[in-house]
Amino acid sequence: MAEHGSQGDPRGALTGLLLGIDVGQTAVKAVLHDERLRPLAVARRASPVDRPAARHAERSQDALWAAVADAVAEVMATPGVDPSLVAAVGITGHGDGLHLVTASGEPVGPAITAMDSRAHLEAAELAADPDRLRVVLERSGQLPTPGAAGNLLRWLLRHDPERVARADTMLFCKDVIRHRLTGELSTDYSDACASFLDVGTAAWSAEVLDAYGLPADLLRLLPPINPSGTVVGQVLPEAAAITGLAVGTPVISGLHDVQASSIGMGALVPGRLALVAGSFSTNGVTTTRPDVDPRWQSRLSITPDLRIAMSTSATASPSFDWTLRLLGASDPADRDALIAEAAALPPEEPVPLVLPFQSDSPLGSDATATIAGVRDGHTRAHVLRGAMEGIVLMHCWHTRALAERFDWDEPVVLGGGLARSPLYVQLVANALRAPVTVVDSEEAGALGAAIVAGVATGLLASVEQAQHDVVRHAPAVLPTAASAAYWAEVGRAFDEVVIALDPWWARRAASALDEAETR
């Protein structure tokens, strides 16, 4: 059932509505906002994820669209809502991965998500060639992960070349949903720069494609690019029939979820640092500077002159959820009780050190999750707090790299599912030694997409003004004085364990590679 806003019955008072759709790695959210960007209704659906083999994380494009359409239909059924009052639809979605379609938009195989690491060998081969890697970094603004489109295309050319041959266009997640709504095939700058875009010229680059080791004819897969707030189509009759939207409702190009969440957190302002602890640990500072570095990504934003320098890894919710399953917290009540136990521990009591690399690691694909320093007196609560501290340590690792090049204002803005835990917020403040504020919105991505849509259609004056007027933050949480020495030691321990394990990780990876080559 859709969750309705607390501002009262919407009947009779609506003059312009904005729909924000956020298509994440694990969940789909549709949020209907009124003209003051207050949520009228929220609907959520699980994002389908299939894992047919080790390192695979893919989904049916049809199933993903069905989840989105169902969520949208639920919020549009809110009592008193007239579909003709929806001024525009904004869409955001997770980046990277690979979504291949035909010229008519029909799926060519399942979508491969950014959580997929099947192309780890291709990524390692590219990483071993410094000249090619330098081209990718300097032109595209980032080093690719195994889940990046370039590495995934190389994997497909080796293992399923017919699939690439049948494809006419490469899209990103939010583009697939926009096509189902409008029939239009394109992308925006914020997603395009995750693949073969030259961030200096804001145009597709044959040089970047070549640096990945891909044939030049794959330029045919690269779609037109628009600024995020461009109205690129209208809702088609067949989409209207299953979503409840009115035929002809404007739909914008849309944007990458980090950009949308930054807007919804009031952080798409130069000099502001935003952290998100969701499917990914995302740590980004908004800037107009074009600096690049192997440890972070220089991603174009809603317009090519604005960027987010962001350092990310899949080391947040995936690690947290894995730990909860390991500890037997199988339902929400168990989960809440265990988190309460962890919060009740003395704040500076030593807990196991956890490296949260179950799904991914910014240290390279060889690194795996580790639990160190376990004693027989440790309980489930100690292990869980250790896991939370490990996720916090990744915020520290990522922002440490950013701090070498950028300054930012305080407080730091924190969002994502883990930000709902007061324990987690305090741990982040203690570890970063900085005040931390949490955005007063559980659906920052959908709000950001709605704001961009509202500006595109003239309902809102500007993205900057909307962030200032609408986004609210909780009072800042300050680091405790007593935690300074504790977190200094935890940080040292993290670095020491990583250094100690690095040769072991490398030997294991080399052994696995030798085994794969002899098959």
Secondary structure by P-SEA (a helix, b strand, c coil): cbbbbccccccccccbbbbbbbbcccbbbbbbbcccccccbbbbbccccccccccbbbbcaaaaaaaaaaaaaaaaaccccccccccbbbbbbbcbbbbbbcccccccccccccccccaaaaaaaaaacaaaaaaaaaacccccccccaaaaaaaaaaccaaaaaaccccccaaaaaaaaaccccccccccccccccccccccccaaaaaaaccccccccccccccccccccccccaaaaaaccccccccccccccaaaaaaaaaccccccbbbbbccccbbbbbbccccccccccccccccccccccccccccccaaaaaaaaaaaccccaaaaaaaaaaaaacccccccbbbccccccccccccbbbbbccccccccaaaaaaaaaaaaaaaaaaaaaaaaacccccccbbbbccccccaaaaaaaaaaacbbbbbbccccaaaaaaaaaaaaaacccccaaaaaacccccccbbbbbccaaaaaaaaaaaaaaaaaaaaaaaaaaaaaaaaaaaac
